[in-house]
C-alpha cells in the first residue's frame, strides 16, 4: 500500500479519553490473584491470561480487549503536535498479509481481522487514552502471529519534533467484559531523535496470547515502520 493513500495524517480529532487504573503491580505477583494489574518495563513479556488472573479476572474468558495508548506533548516549541496510532497485524515472517492488515484512521475496521481503531485525539490533551485499539483475540485470523502497536508524530521531521518532546506515553490493556485494566507499560526512555515508537506487541505463543513491552524508536517515522512490516511506502 502506498503512503499516498494515507492522506491527511491528522485523523478525525475525536477524543477517546478513558479513566485509568491506579493500581500497579510488578511481575513478581503473577498468578497470585491479588487484584492488581501488572506493570511492565521495557523488554518484559507476560501472558495475557496470567496478567488477567493477577488482576482478579478469569483468564479463561478473556477475549475482547481494549488497548489504550496515551501521551502528553511538550509544546515549548510553539508548534502543534499530531500523534497517531498505527497497528500492523503480521504473519510469522513479521510482514502483513496485505494492506488490509495495516490498521490506521483510514482503515479503522478491516473486514475479518477482529481489530478496530477507535478515536483520534490529535492534540494529546486530557487524561486517559488518546487512541484505542479494540481486538477480539478469539477471532484474530489464525495466520496472524503478532499485532504491533505504534505511535508516530505526523510531519515530525518537518516540524522539528520528536518523542523527546512527548511525555507520559503508555499502553494499557483492559478486559472489555469487566472494564478492568490488567496490564500497563509506561515508556520512560528519552527518544530525542525518533519520530515513531513501537510501544508493544501482542503475539501468539503455544496457543495463547502474550504481550511484549517493546519501546523501540524509529528516526524515519511512519515510512520506516511501513518498510519494517511489509507495507509499501512508495
TORKOL-4160 file (C-alpha; in steps of 0.2 Angstrom, whole numbers, padded with zeros to 4 digits, m for minus):
234
<pt num="1" X="0000" Y="0000" Z="0000"/>
<pt num="2" X="0007" Y="0017" Z="m0005"/>
<pt num="3" X="0008" Y="0031" Z="0008"/>
<pt num="4" X="m0001" Y="0042" Z="m0004"/>
<pt num="5" X="m0017" Y="0034" Z="0002"/>
<pt num="6" X="m0014" Y="0040" Z="0020"/>
<pt num="7" X="m0019" Y="0057" Z="0015"/>
<pt num="8" X="m0020" Y="0069" Z="0030"/>
<pt num="9" X="m0012" Y="0060" Z="0044"/>
<pt num="10" X="m0021" Y="0071" Z="0057"/>
<pt num="11" X="m0036" Y="0060" Z="0058"/>
<pt num="12" X="m0053" Y="0064" Z="0064"/>
<pt num="13" X="m0049" Y="0073" Z="0081"/>
<pt num="14" X="m0061" Y="0063" Z="0091"/>
<pt num="15" X="m0055" Y="0062" Z="0109"/>
<pt num="16" X="m0057" Y="0044" Z="0116"/>
<pt num="17" X="m0052" Y="0048" Z="0134"/>
<pt num="18" X="m0055" Y="0034" Z="0146"/>
<pt num="19" X="m0052" Y="0033" Z="0165"/>
<pt num="20" X="m0036" Y="0025" Z="0171"/>
<pt num="21" X="m0032" Y="0012" Z="0184"/>
<pt num="22" X="m0021" Y="0017" Z="0199"/>
<pt num="23" X="m0016" Y="0000" Z="0204"/>
<pt num="24" X="0001" Y="m0005" Z="0199"/>
<pt num="25" X="0010" Y="m0022" Z="0202"/>
<pt num="26" X="0026" Y="m0029" Z="0197"/>
<pt num="27" X="0029" Y="m0045" Z="0188"/>
<pt num="28" X="0033" Y="m0055" Z="0204"/>
<pt num="29" X="0014" Y="m0055" Z="0208"/>
<pt num="30" X="0009" Y="m0065" Z="0193"/>
<pt num="31" X="m0003" Y="m0079" Z="0197"/>
<pt num="32" X="m0006" Y="m0073" Z="0214"/>
<pt num="33" X="m0024" Y="m0066" Z="0211"/>
<pt num="34" X="m0021" Y="m0051" Z="0221"/>
<pt num="35" X="m0032" Y="m0040" Z="0211"/>
<pt num="36" X="m0019" Y="m0028" Z="0205"/>
<pt num="37" X="m0013" Y="m0025" Z="0187"/>
<pt num="38" X="0004" Y="m0030" Z="0180"/>
<pt num="39" X="0016" Y="m0016" Z="0176"/>
<pt num="40" X="0029" Y="m0020" Z="0163"/>
<pt num="41" X="0046" Y="m0012" Z="0160"/>
<pt num="42" X="0054" Y="m0012" Z="0143"/>
<pt num="43" X="0058" Y="m0029" Z="0136"/>
<pt num="44" X="0047" Y="m0039" Z="0148"/>
<pt num="45" X="0034" Y="m0051" Z="0142"/>
<pt num="46" X="0019" Y="m0058" Z="0150"/>
<pt num="47" X="0004" Y="m0070" Z="0146"/>
<pt num="48" X="m0012" Y="m0060" Z="0145"/>
<pt num="49" X="m0021" Y="m0074" Z="0154"/>
<pt num="50" X="m0009" Y="m0074" Z="0169"/>
<pt num="51" X="m0009" Y="m0055" Z="0169"/>
<pt num="52" X="m0028" Y="m0055" Z="0169"/>
<pt num="53" X="m0028" Y="m0068" Z="0183"/>
<pt num="54" X="m0017" Y="m0057" Z="0193"/>
<pt num="55" X="m0030" Y="m0043" Z="0192"/>
<pt num="56" X="m0043" Y="m0055" Z="0198"/>
<pt num="57" X="m0050" Y="m0058" Z="0180"/>
<pt num="58" X="m0055" Y="m0075" Z="0174"/>
<pt num="59" X="m0041" Y="m0078" Z="0160"/>
<pt num="60" X="m0051" Y="m0092" Z="0153"/>
<pt num="61" X="m0064" Y="m0080" Z="0147"/>
<pt num="62" X="m0053" Y="m0066" Z="0141"/>
<pt num="63" X="m0055" Y="m0062" Z="0123"/>
<pt num="64" X="m0061" Y="m0044" Z="0119"/>
<pt num="65" X="m0048" Y="m0032" Z="0125"/>
<pt num="66" X="m0046" Y="m0013" Z="0124"/>
<pt num="67" X="m0028" Y="m0007" Z="0121"/>
<pt num="68" X="m0027" Y="0011" Z="0126"/>
<pt num="69" X="m0012" Y="0022" Z="0121"/>
<pt num="70" X="m0009" Y="0039" Z="0128"/>
<pt num="71" X="0003" Y="0053" Z="0129"/>
<pt num="72" X="0006" Y="0071" Z="0133"/>
<pt num="73" X="0015" Y="0084" Z="0122"/>
<pt num="74" X="0028" Y="0097" Z="0127"/>
<pt num="75" X="0024" Y="0112" Z="0117"/>
<pt num="76" X="0039" Y="0123" Z="0121"/>
<pt num="77" X="0042" Y="0125" Z="0103"/>
<pt num="78" X="0026" Y="0133" Z="0100"/>
<pt num="79" X="0020" Y="0121" Z="0086"/>
<pt num="80" X="0005" Y="0109" Z="0087"/>
<pt num="81" X="0009" Y="0091" Z="0089"/>
<pt num="82" X="m0002" Y="0077" Z="0080"/>
<pt num="83" X="0002" Y="0060" Z="0085"/>
<pt num="84" X="m0007" Y="0044" Z="0078"/>
<pt num="85" X="m0008" Y="0026" Z="0082"/>
<pt num="86" X="m0004" Y="0013" Z="0068"/>
<pt num="87" X="m0007" Y="m0006" Z="0070"/>
<pt num="88" X="0001" Y="m0019" Z="0060"/>
<pt num="89" X="m0006" Y="m0037" Z="0060"/>
<pt num="90" X="0008" Y="m0048" Z="0054"/>
<pt num="91" X="0012" Y="m0066" Z="0050"/>
<pt num="92" X="0026" Y="m0076" Z="0057"/>
<pt num="93" X="0038" Y="m0068" Z="0045"/>
<pt num="94" X="0034" Y="m0051" Z="0053"/>
<pt num="95" X="0025" Y="m0044" Z="0037"/>
<pt num="96" X="0007" Y="m0040" Z="0034"/>
<pt num="97" X="m0003" Y="m0052" Z="0023"/>
<pt num="98" X="m0009" Y="m0037" Z="0013"/>
<pt num="99" X="m0014" Y="m0019" Z="0015"/>
<pt num="100" X="m0030" Y="m0023" Z="0025"/>
<pt num="101" X="m0019" Y="m0029" Z="0039"/>
<pt num="102" X="m0012" Y="m0011" Z="0041"/>
<pt num="103" X="m0025" Y="m0003" Z="0053"/>
<pt num="104" X="m0025" Y="0016" Z="0054"/>
<pt num="105" X="m0038" Y="0030" Z="0054"/>
<pt num="106" X="m0040" Y="0027" Z="0035"/>
<pt num="107" X="m0043" Y="0009" Z="0038"/>
<pt num="108" X="m0051" Y="0008" Z="0055"/>
<pt num="109" X="m0060" Y="m0008" Z="0055"/>
<pt num="110" X="m0054" Y="m0021" Z="0041"/>
<pt num="111" X="m0066" Y="m0034" Z="0037"/>
<pt num="112" X="m0062" Y="m0051" Z="0045"/>
<pt num="113" X="m0047" Y="m0045" Z="0056"/>
<pt num="114" X="m0056" Y="m0043" Z="0073"/>
<pt num="115" X="m0046" Y="m0027" Z="0076"/>
<pt num="116" X="m0053" Y="m0009" Z="0076"/>
<pt num="117" X="m0045" Y="0008" Z="0079"/>
<pt num="118" X="m0057" Y="0019" Z="0089"/>
<pt num="119" X="m0054" Y="0038" Z="0091"/>
<pt num="120" X="m0040" Y="0050" Z="0086"/>
<pt num="121" X="m0035" Y="0064" Z="0099"/>
<pt num="122" X="m0023" Y="0074" Z="0088"/>
<pt num="123" X="m0018" Y="0085" Z="0102"/>
<pt num="124" X="m0014" Y="0073" Z="0116"/>
<pt num="125" X="m0023" Y="0084" Z="0128"/>
<pt num="126" X="m0033" Y="0077" Z="0143"/>
<pt num="127" X="m0031" Y="0062" Z="0154"/>
<pt num="128" X="m0034" Y="0044" Z="0149"/>
<pt num="129" X="m0032" Y="0036" Z="0132"/>
<pt num="130" X="m0029" Y="0046" Z="0117"/>
<pt num="131" X="m0032" Y="0032" Z="0105"/>
<pt num="132" X="m0039" Y="0015" Z="0107"/>
<pt num="133" X="m0037" Y="m0002" Z="0098"/>
<pt num="134" X="m0051" Y="m0015" Z="0101"/>
<pt num="135" X="m0047" Y="m0033" Z="0097"/>
<pt num="136" X="m0056" Y="m0049" Z="0099"/>
<pt num="137" X="m0042" Y="m0061" Z="0102"/>
<pt num="138" X="m0053" Y="m0077" Z="0099"/>
<pt num="139" X="m0057" Y="m0071" Z="0081"/>
<pt num="140" X="m0040" Y="m0065" Z="0075"/>
<pt num="141" X="m0036" Y="m0075" Z="0059"/>
<pt num="142" X="m0025" Y="m0090" Z="0063"/>
<pt num="143" X="m0011" Y="m0084" Z="0051"/>
<pt num="144" X="m0009" Y="m0068" Z="0061"/>
<pt num="145" X="0005" Y="m0071" Z="0073"/>
<pt num="146" X="0008" Y="m0054" Z="0080"/>
<pt num="147" X="m0001" Y="m0037" Z="0082"/>
<pt num="148" X="0011" Y="m0022" Z="0083"/>
<pt num="149" X="0006" Y="m0005" Z="0091"/>
<pt num="150" X="0015" Y="0010" Z="0086"/>
<pt num="151" X="0013" Y="0029" Z="0088"/>
<pt num="152" X="0020" Y="0042" Z="0076"/>
<pt num="153" X="0022" Y="0060" Z="0075"/>
<pt num="154" X="0014" Y="0067" Z="0059"/>
<pt num="155" X="0027" Y="0078" Z="0050"/>
<pt num="156" X="0039" Y="0076" Z="0065"/>
<pt num="157" X="0055" Y="0079" Z="0055"/>
<pt num="158" X="0047" Y="0094" Z="0045"/>
<pt num="159" X="0041" Y="0102" Z="0061"/>
<pt num="160" X="0057" Y="0098" Z="0071"/>
<pt num="161" X="0048" Y="0087" Z="0083"/>
<pt num="162" X="0052" Y="0070" Z="0091"/>
<pt num="163" X="0047" Y="0059" Z="0105"/>
<pt num="164" X="0059" Y="0068" Z="0117"/>
<pt num="165" X="0046" Y="0081" Z="0117"/>
<pt num="166" X="0032" Y="0068" Z="0121"/>
<pt num="167" X="0029" Y="0064" Z="0140"/>
<pt num="168" X="0019" Y="0051" Z="0149"/>
<pt num="169" X="0017" Y="0039" Z="0134"/>
<pt num="170" X="0009" Y="0022" Z="0139"/>
<pt num="171" X="0000" Y="0007" Z="0133"/>
<pt num="172" X="m0013" Y="m0002" Z="0144"/>
<pt num="173" X="m0024" Y="m0017" Z="0141"/>
<pt num="174" X="m0042" Y="m0018" Z="0148"/>
<pt num="175" X="m0054" Y="m0033" Z="0148"/>
<pt num="176" X="m0070" Y="m0027" Z="0139"/>
<pt num="177" X="m0081" Y="m0039" Z="0149"/>
<pt num="178" X="m0076" Y="m0032" Z="0166"/>
<pt num="179" X="m0069" Y="m0015" Z="0160"/>
<pt num="180" X="m0054" Y="m0018" Z="0171"/>
<pt num="181" X="m0037" Y="m0013" Z="0167"/>
<pt num="182" X="m0025" Y="m0028" Z="0170"/>
<pt num="183" X="m0009" Y="m0023" Z="0161"/>
<pt num="184" X="0001" Y="m0007" Z="0158"/>
<pt num="185" X="0018" Y="m0001" Z="0151"/>
<pt num="186" X="0024" Y="0016" Z="0154"/>
<pt num="187" X="0038" Y="0022" Z="0142"/>
<pt num="188" X="0052" Y="0030" Z="0151"/>
<pt num="189" X="0066" Y="0032" Z="0138"/>
<pt num="190" X="0071" Y="0049" Z="0131"/>
<pt num="191" X="0068" Y="0047" Z="0112"/>
<pt num="192" X="0077" Y="0063" Z="0107"/>
<pt num="193" X="0078" Y="0058" Z="0088"/>
<pt num="194" X="0064" Y="0047" Z="0085"/>
<pt num="195" X="0048" Y="0052" Z="0076"/>
<pt num="196" X="0039" Y="0035" Z="0078"/>
<pt num="197" X="0039" Y="0022" Z="0093"/>
<pt num="198" X="0033" Y="0004" Z="0093"/>
<pt num="199" X="0026" Y="0003" Z="0110"/>
<pt num="200" X="0021" Y="m0015" Z="0112"/>
<pt num="201" X="0016" Y="m0031" Z="0103"/>
<pt num="202" X="0003" Y="m0044" Z="0106"/>
<pt num="203" X="0009" Y="m0061" Z="0100"/>
<pt num="204" X="0004" Y="m0080" Z="0100"/>
<pt num="205" X="0015" Y="m0092" Z="0109"/>
<pt num="206" X="0010" Y="m0110" Z="0112"/>
<pt num="207" X="m0008" Y="m0107" Z="0108"/>
<pt num="208" X="m0010" Y="m0091" Z="0119"/>
<pt num="209" X="m0008" Y="m0073" Z="0118"/>
<pt num="210" X="0006" Y="m0063" Z="0126"/>
<pt num="211" X="0012" Y="m0045" Z="0127"/>
<pt num="212" X="0029" Y="m0038" Z="0125"/>
<pt num="213" X="0034" Y="m0021" Z="0131"/>
<pt num="214" X="0045" Y="m0015" Z="0116"/>
<pt num="215" X="0048" Y="0004" Z="0117"/>
<pt num="216" X="0058" Y="0004" Z="0100"/>
<pt num="217" X="0061" Y="0020" Z="0091"/>
<pt num="218" X="0062" Y="0024" Z="0073"/>
<pt num="219" X="0070" Y="0040" Z="0067"/>
<pt num="220" X="0061" Y="0040" Z="0050"/>
<pt num="221" X="0044" Y="0039" Z="0057"/>
<pt num="222" X="0030" Y="0030" Z="0048"/>
<pt num="223" X="0039" Y="0026" Z="0032"/>
<pt num="224" X="0052" Y="0016" Z="0042"/>
<pt num="225" X="0038" Y="0007" Z="0051"/>
<pt num="226" X="0029" Y="0003" Z="0034"/>
<pt num="227" X="0046" Y="m0004" Z="0027"/>
<pt num="228" X="0049" Y="m0014" Z="0043"/>
<pt num="229" X="0032" Y="m0023" Z="0042"/>
<pt num="230" X="0030" Y="m0025" Z="0023"/>
<pt num="231" X="0018" Y="m0011" Z="0019"/>
<pt num="232" X="0023" Y="m0002" Z="0003"/>
<pt num="233" X="0029" Y="0016" Z="0007"/>
<pt num="234" X="0031" Y="0021" Z="m0012"/>
